[in-house]
Amino acid sequence: MGWGLWVLLAPLLVFGQTDEDKQKKPSRDSLEEEMLLQDEEDFPDLVGVDETGGVIDEFELLEMAADEVESSSKHRQSIFWSPSAVTVFTRDDIRYAGITRITDLLRRVPGFDVYQMKASWPLVGARALTDEANNLVLVLVDGRETLVELAGFTIWTGLAIDLEEVERIEVIRGPGSTLYGANAFAGIVSITTVVDKPKSTADVFIKGGEIGNFRLYGRARHGWDLGDGRLSFSLSAGAWGKHSVSDRNDWVLEVPFRTHGYVRYQEGQDLDLSLHAGWVGGDGVFFVHMGDMRIGNATTLWSMAKAAFALGEKARLKAQFYHVRFRTDFDYRSEFYAYGIWVADIPDLVGITQTLDGQVQLDLEILENLDFIGGFNARYSFMDHENMYVVDDDELRMAVFAHVQWILWDKLQLTGGLRLDAARPQNEFEMMLSPRGVVVFRPWEKHAFRAGYALAFRKPSYYESRIHIDVDNYAFPEVVDKMKESLGNEDLVNERVHSFEAGWQTRLFDDGLQLSVDLFYNIYHDVIFFRSEIAQRLGAPDIANSVFRFENQKDDIHAFGGEFEAVWNASKDWRVWANLGLRKVTDAETGADLPSEPHYRVNFGGRYLPTSGWVLDLSMHYVSAYKMPLRDPTDPMGEPELMPLGGNLLLLGRAAYRIKLGEVAEAEAGLFIRTPLGEPFREYAGVEMPLVPRTDTLADFGGEYLTRQVVFYLRGMF
């Protein structure tokens, strides 16, 4: 279908392109990256050059790359041509922010929702419908999806990478199914850990502080000239953990151990081959619709091969293949009660999923002002399990996509895309089309207007659609058959969102002032929710006539709002920023506001980052009032109650001192602080777990308290 569109458009291509527009091509063709690949014997200390021919170090080069994005179109282009609202965090932004985890960095993104549900379970969403399902944002690490197929979400604290090795993060606000398929529903977080020419060969990071907070990390990397190219490697290992302030078992630590590495061979722009692998293991607690679920002995083992080939001057072929194995024990930490009567024990569960995924992509410059990006994707996943009843334990998904960007009159870019996904969960293929159309108008340099439409979808996970539970300890015999038809619902259909967006961005005063405005109107169809209705008969639960399973909501949900951001680069060392996210989310049938949606979010902060000496970073985050539903922990199948939240201010900061020890080596010591301004508060509804019969010592039911955390750290780079 994408090729047919090209055939129709090709005869009309009579328009030229400015030199600036040509720079929207992959940045590997830019002067800066060409200099990276020059003969190191002639230029041993040269990392890049500026417009006057002066030497640029790696960090400055990465700052220049902040004006380029890749994830919004799957190829590099100027941020002013981006068809999506995008936020870019460079290496400096990440390394020197006052944060200790990636999700806290995402609090800075306009309109993004970040809630600390449990110590090991942050929730991330965007623009609407963020809840404990935690499944609306697609997360990529070097191009690999981090989705846990069993449950349909990303375990953020279980990523097989450390914050220290992240080189770049691009955050797409809004849907992206046209390029990425299922689950790119509310946004995309694309994380990059690979850099063309790393400056350091060894890194060490040690931190420790309040609430048992600790992190250990080390990395070694190096490169050698080999024939006409360069061979490089990176290998890292680390561990992270902390106590939960809301868990009475305060000796319990959430401890993911992780290791990650890659080997890469490059020959200029003609060839790029790499092998990646990682492992992460640990324990944790997350909250499901009926209470706490503990993850034990959880491990993720993954490997990936990537290749990129230049096919002449106008085409580039990319391919990647990866395998992921996820295994964990699930321990339901609440009890199945109804009307104060014990119903059954939920047994310990074991889930194992394996995923094989392959993708081929062609980047083609058809004419000087026309780019085509197209490809094919196939994924096969299957699962093994204990104490679960699964209707169909494997799934095949395939997709083709095409994306065209066409520049007219040097000022106007038309973006069109279409993706066809086909899934076979139960011997029948289900089809889903995801179109996108965007217009970008650039009347002046570094000044752009954008308007577009996209349709995205989220595919129900195994947990939502196919998993039921075998119980063997119960008070009512009918619960055995009931649980074999509850929880998962084979009749679920994809969630869908129609998204209409408009945006404006500019850079003024030699990039000293950056301004952006992004508006959206989303229509959500077939939203998946958990329905729990426990019938009663003669004062006791009527299990046979009760309902507890996932269903599609009949009424549509409408969300509209905007995101506004200003960044002021006061000098080379100083930066001040602020953004505001506004939204109104309503039930289309009744017109009533959804109480769980805050109407506005305010984020602001500043940074002082000289080449050496003191480093300071501070950010503040405020969320207006909202209410989250929570069930009674003694009746977890009952109707939820709305609990008021919001109206609190959270401060994240860093103060450090760094010393240059040579051309590359440096040492740094400092502290992080993460604290509410005022009393501790919850970002998600929660209560202290009461001691009821048949329970052990438990964590709070629902969200946990945010309290002060002060953490000291040491960092060395050699």
Secondary structure, DSSP 8 states (H G I E B T S, - for coil): -HHHHHHHHGGG------HHHHTTS-GGGSHHHHHHTS-TTTSTT---B-TTS-B--HHHHHHHGGGEE-TTTTS-EEGGG-SSEEEEE-HHHHHTSS-SSHHHHHTTSTTEEEEEEETTEEEEEESS---TT--SEEEEETTEE--BTTTTB--GGG-SS-GGG--EEEEEES--HHHH-TT-SSEEEEEE---SS-S-SEEEEEEEEGGG-EEEEEEEEEEEEETTEEEEEEEEEEEEE---TTBS-TT-----EEEEEEEEEEETTTEEEEEEEEEEEEEEEEEETTEEEEEEEEEEEEEEEEEEEE-SSSEEEEEEEEEEEEEEEEEE-S-EEETTEEEE----EEEEEEEEEEEEEEEEEEETTEEEEEEEEEEEEEEEEESEEES--EEEEEEEEEEEEEEETTTEEEEEEEEEEEEESSSS-EEEEEEEEEEEEEEETTEEEEEEEEEEEE---HHHHTEEE---SBSSTHHHHHHTTSBS-TT---EEEEEEEEEEEEEETTTTEEEEEEEEEEEEES-EEEEEEEEEETTEEEEEEEEEEEEE-SS-EEEEEEEEEEEE--SSSEEEEEEEEEEEEEETTT--B-TTS-SEEEEEEEEE--SSEEEEEEEEEEE--EEEEE--TTSTTS--EEEEE--EEEEEEEEEEEEE-SSS-EEEEEEEEEEESSS-EESS-EE-----TT--S-B-EE--EE--EEEEEEEEE-
